[in-house]
Amino acid sequence: MVTPPTTVVKIPIQEIIDSFSESLGEEGARTLVKEAVKSCGFLTQADFTKEQTILILNHLQEKEGFVGILAGILIPRIIIRNV
């Protein structure tokens, strides 16, 4: 039996930043996401796997207010993403 190759879904860091930039501004969102990336023990890179992205968003979900709410909304979107 041949197992089909699995596709690794990559989420660009800019996509995560863009999700928060409308409310926080580009620089505020960039700082927020980079701090979350660092807190999760990841190096800043161009993109992340779904699993890494979910960990980053879980970290952001712990924050109060809009950031936590938006992170909670984004997690299911990442989970069901296939490309």
Secondary structure, 3 states (H helix, E strand, C coil): CCCCCCCCCEEEHHHHHHHHHHHHHHHHHHHHHHHHHHHCCCCCCCEEEHHHHHHHHHHHHCCCCHHHHHHHHHHHHHHCCCC
